[in-house]
Amino acid sequence: MFENLTGRLSQVVKQLKGQARITEENLSLTLREVRMALLEADVALPVVKEFIEHVRERALGQDVMTSLTPGQAIIKIVHDELITMMGDDNSTLNINQQPPVIILVAGLQGAGKTTTVAKLGAWLKGQGKKSIMTVSCDVYRPAAIKQLEVLSGENGLDFYPSESNQEPVKIAQDAVAEARKRFMDILLIDSAGRLHVDDEMMQEISTIHQTVNPANTIFVIDSMMGQDAVNAATSFNEALALTGVILTKTDGDARGGAALSVRQVTGKPILFMGTGEKISDLTEFYPDRVASRILGMGDMLSLIEEVQKKTDVDKSRKLEKKIKKGKGFDMEDLREQLLQMKNMGGLSGLMDKLPGMGNMPAGGASQFDDKQIDRMEAIINSMTIKERKFPAVINGSRKKRIASGSGNQIQDVNRLLKQHKMMQKMMKKMSKKGGVANLMRGMGGKMPPGFH
């Protein structure tokens, strides 16, 4: 998400850094660029106007005009105003109540609502909530009931069964009674979606809301819908008094305007972002981190959290011990590292969290293609156990066999062997005194601009 906006704003940032002083003239030119970047990202026009006005007022203030680095001062203002636009603080679910805490989830059809209910249940379970029940009130789409049942079962969530011939309000009532009877911590209610906002839909969800009195009422937005999604959220907020928003499909939206508009338009905080198809692809929304990513500053905090959450610590320690004993870094170890990288969302999932990505040359990010991981993995899988353990035995005829078996070219095999040798050298540096510092020195000059 935000790739287009980050690219445009990174150019603005670069121009600002070169300014010795800020004048009304060059500020107007800069703000025109920022305005166009926001509009192209599908940010709502009233939100853009307010944002530009706030930046202008602060940029013409005494602190900036007398600053030794006025360009950097304006970048900070843009950063601060982006945070304000999306909500100053990280907002959380209200779950500190008498159980069962009821969470009602609403949204248009196709927004990924049912999957989001399961993702949210799995996330809550990971936060230490022991018992979580889900229920579907979507009687118009029987597949939705089955989908939630399957996803709940796969992720250790209790599922309260419902049928398409039942009344949605009665289903919700019965589910609440069952959750109380079984002393559940949390009940997640998935409501029916429509292709558009209509009176019948609003009446039904309003009645469910009044009947179960949820602690949280969350609207699920498909971020790829842009302004239509924001308008739908506004209509739902007027009918239901939403407590928060979850953005879905953020991995497929290069613009990100919905994220920048929804907080200002509805006044409701963004709680989570859906960043992929896997159940674990739900991350808390931190406005300050997202603002940094938009300006190409990276998001190291989220990256560190992701590494801690999604990498196998035991396997990493075993590898470290193995290398310290001088046993080297073989192809099996490389394959394990590739698998761990895939668990973290692949290369593309990591790149926007690294500082300096906005400064990469045009087309630079495309070099970090997730297909590279699959290609490397396929090549390693085509090797014999001996070849994986001792890559030095791989001669011309073996390369030909490996390339043919993995559906690649011999030059692809050569490239992997070369990359493996480089990683071996880096791992040796890591095993010596200095660890990561030595690793970074070994990589000197090989990182994209802004990384070092």
N, C-alpha and C positions, 0 to 999 in steps of 0.2 A: 504494500500500500504506500501511497505518497510518492512513488518513483518520479512521476512527471513534475509534481510540485517541488520535490527536493532538487531535481535538476535545474528548474528555473530559479529557485531561491539561492542555490549554490552560486550561480552566476552573479546574482545581485550581491551576495556576500563578498565575492571576490572583488567586484567593482568598488564596494564600500571600503574594503581594507586599504585600497590605494588612495583614498581621499585624505588629503592633508587637513582639510577643514570642511565642515558641513555648511552649505548655504541653502537658502530656500529653493534656489534653482535646481541644484543637484539632488536635493531631498525630494522635490516634486518628480524628477525623472526616476528616482529610485522607487518611490511609492507607486508610480504608474506601473512599473515592472511588477511590484509585489501584488498590486491590484489585479493585473492581468493573470498572474500566476494563480491566485486564489480563485478567480472566476473560471479559469480553465480547469481547475481541480474540482469544479462543480460545487463550490461553496455558495451558500445563499447570498444574494445581493445585499440585503439589509445587514447581514453579518459582516460582509466585506467592507461596506461603507463605515460601519462602526469601528471595525478593526483599524482601517486606514486612518480614520480621524484620531483615534487614541494614539497611534504611533506618531502621527504628525505633531500632535500637541506635546508629547513627551520629547520628541526629537528636537523641537525648537526651544526646549527649556535650557536654562543656564548651564546645567551639568554637561550637556552634550556640546553646546557651542564653545565651551571653554576647555573641553577635554583634549588631552594630548593625542588620543586615538579615537576621534569622533566616529569613524566607521565602525569600530568594534563596539562603541557605546550604542549605536543604533541597532547593531545585530542583537545586542543584549535586550534592547527594548522590544524588537520583533519577537525574540524568544519568549520574553515575559508575557507579551500580549497573546501569543499562541497558547500559552499555558492558561491564561485567564479565559480565553475563548472556549477551551475544552474543559474548564473546571479546575480551580486552583489546586485542589488536593485529590489524592486517590480516594474514591468513595467505595464503601464496602456494603455488603448485604446486612440487613438488620436481622441477625439470627440469635441475639441474646434476649430471648423471650421464653415464656412458658411453652414447652413442647406440647404438641407438634407445631413447629413454626411453619406456617403455610406460605408457599411462594407460588403465585399465579403467573403463568407465562403466556403472553399474548403476542400476536403478530400476523402479518399477511401470509397467505399460502406461498410456499416456495422460498421463504426466508431462511429455512434451516431450523425452524422452531423446535421440532421434535428431537432432532439430533442435539440441539443446544440444551434441551431439558436433561438428556442423558449426560452430556458433557458437564453440566452444572452439578448434577448429582455426584458424578465421579470426583469432581473438584472438591465438593463439600466433604465427601468421604475422606479424601486426602488431607483435609484440614482437621481430621479427628472426630468428625461427626459419625457416630457408630451406625445409626439406623436411619436410612433414607428410603422413603416410599415415593413411587411415581404413579400417576394415573393419567389417562388420556380421556378428555371430554370431546374429542373430535369424532363425533358419530357420523359425519358426512364423508369421511375418508377412512374406511375400515383398515386400509393399509397402514394408516398412522398409528392405530391402536396396536397392531401387530409389530410395527417397527419399534415402538417404545418398549413393548414387552421383551423383544429380542435384545435390544440395547441395554435394558435394565438387567436382564439375566446375565449378559456378558460382563457386566461391570459390578456385580454384587449388590445391586439395588433391588429392594422389594418392589414388586409391581402389583397394583390393585387392578384386577381385570374389569373390563367394561365391554359392552356390546353396542353395535350400531343401532339397535332398536330401542335403546334407553334414552331418557331425557338427560341432556348434559348437566343441568343443575342438580338432578337427583344423583348422578354419578359423583359429582363433586361433594355433595352432602354425605353420601355413603362412605366415600374415601376418607373424609375428615373423621367420621365416627370410627372407622376401622383403624386409622392412624392413632387415634386416642386410645382405643382399646388395646392396641399392641405397643403402646408407649414409644412410638416413633419420635425421633428427634426432629425430622423435617419431612414435610409432604410437598412434592412438586406437582403442580397441576398444569397439564398441557391442554390449552384450549384450542378450539377450531380456528382455522385461518380461512380467509377468502382471497380472491384475486384482487379485490379492491375493498375500500371501506364502504359498508352499506348499513342501513338502519337495522336490519334483522340481526346482523352480526353484532352491532353495538349493543342492542337490547339484550342479546343472550349473554355476552361477556359481562355486561353491567349487572345482570341478575346473579350470575355466578359470584361476582365480586361482592355484592351486597350479602349474599347468602353465607359465604365462607369467611369473609372479612380477613383477607390475607395480610400478613406482616409486610410482604414485598409483592409489588405488581410490576413485572418486568416486560418491557417491549423489546422484541427481537427484530432488528433491522438488517436487511440485506444491504451491505454497504455499496454494492454495485448498482443499486437502484438510484443512488444520488438523491436529488431533491424530492422525488416521489416518496422515498422512504421517510424523509424528514417531515413531509406533509402528512403522511399516514401517522407518524408518531405524535404529531400535534393533535390530530383528530382523536386518537386513542387517549391522549393525556387529558383532553377536555372531558371525555366520557368516564375515565377510570381513576384519575389522579395517580399516574405512574410514579414509582419510586426510583426507577432506573432503567437503563438501556443496555442491551448487549448487541454489539456490531458483529455480524457474521460475514464470512467470505472476504475478509480483509486481505487475504493472500492473492485474491484475483482482481482487486481493484487498484489500478495504478493512480487513481485520482485522490480518493480519500475525503472528498467534500462532505460526505455525510457525517464523518467523525468530527469535522470542524464546525459543522452547522448545528447538529442536533442538540448540543448542550445549550447553545445560545437561544435557539428557537423554542425549545420545550422547557428549559430551565431544569431539566432532569439530568443527573450525572450518567456518564458512560461507565459501566461497572466492569465489563469484560470485552475482549475481542476474540472472535473465532478466527484462528490463523491457519486452519487446515482441516482435512477430513477426519483425522484420527481423534478419538475421544480425548486424548491428552492435549489437543490443540485448542485450549481455551486459556487465555492469559488475562490477568488483571490489567486494567487500564490505568496507566500512570500518565497524566497530562504532561508533566515535566519531561519524562523520558521520550514520549512521542514527539514533543516539540523539538527536542535535541535531534531526533532522527530526521525530522522534516528539514532541518537546517544542515543536515549532513554531518552532525557532530557525533553520531553514533549513540549507542545505548548500552554501555558496558555493564551497568547494573543488571539489566534484564538478561544479558548474555551470560553473566556469571551465575545468575539464578538458574538459568536454563541448563548450564553445564552441570551444576550441582544436582539438579532434579533428574536429568535424563541420561547422565553417564553412569556407567557401572563402576563405582569406586573400587570395589574389590579387584576387578579385572585390571584397572589402571595401576593399582598398587602392585599386583603380581608382575605386570609388565616392567614397572620401575625396578623391582627387585631383580628381575631377570637380567635387565640391561646392566645394573650395577655389578652383577656377578660376571659380566663380560660375555654373556651368551648371545649378545647381538639382537637385532630387530629383524625378524624374518617376514616372509609374505603372509603368514598366518596372522602375525601381529598387525600388519598393515590392513588386512581385511577386517580385523576386529575394530580398528580405528575408523574405518569407513562405515561400518555398521553403526557405531556410536554416533558418527556425524549424521547419518540418515535419521537416527532417533531424534536428533535435535532439529530436524526440519530440513536437512540437507544444506548445501552451500548457499542457496538463495535465501534460506531462512536465517542465515547468520550474517550475510553481507550488510544488510541495512542497519545492523546493530554495531558494526565496526566504524570507528571514527574515520573521516576522510573519504568515505565512499562517494559523497557528493562532488569531490574534487577529481574523481577518476575521469579520464578522457572518454569521449563519446564511444559507446560500444564496449567500454572496459568491463562493465559488470557482466556482460554476456559471456566473458571468458570463464566466469564462475558458474558453469552449467551443471545442474544436478545429474544430467546424463553422464557426465564424466565419472561420477561415483559408480553408477551402474556398469559403465564400461570397464572400469578398473576391477570391480568385483567379479565381473564375468571372466576377465582374463585370469585372475587368480584362481577362480573355480575350475578353469580348464587345465591348471597345472597338476602334476602328480604331487603326492605328499613330500617326496624327496625334493622336488623342485621348489616347493614352498619353503621348506626348511633350509635348503642350500641353493639360492637363486644363481650362484656362480656357475652351476652345472648346465645352465640353459644356453645351449649352443644354437647354431643356425637352424638345424632340422627341428629341434625342440620348439624354437620360436614359431616356425611355420605351422607345426601341429597345434600349438597353443592358440595362435591367431585364428586358424581354421575352426577350432573347437569352440571358440568364444564369439565367432562372427565378427572378428576385427581384422585389421591389417597388421603386418609385421611391424610397421613403424609405431603402431599403438602399443605393441608389446615392448618395443625398445624404449618408448617414452616412459612406460610404467617402471621398467627396470631402472631407468635413470632416476626417476622420482624416488624410487625405493632407496637407491644408494644415497641420495641427498638426505632422506629422512634418517637413514642409518647414522650418518655423520652428525646430524642434529641431536639424535637420541644419545650418542656418545657424549656430546657436549653437555647435555642435560644431566647425565649420570655423574659428571665431575662437579667439583666445587663451583657454586654459582648457579647451578640448575637452570632455571628459566632465563636468567640474564644471559648466560652463555648461549642458550638456544637462540635468543633474539639476535645476538651478535653474529651467530652463524648464518642467520637469515638476512643479514644486512644487505640492503639494496634490492631485495627480492619482494618487498612488500609494496603495495600500491601507495601512491602519495597520501600523506596524512596519517599513515599507520605508525610511523616512527619519528 
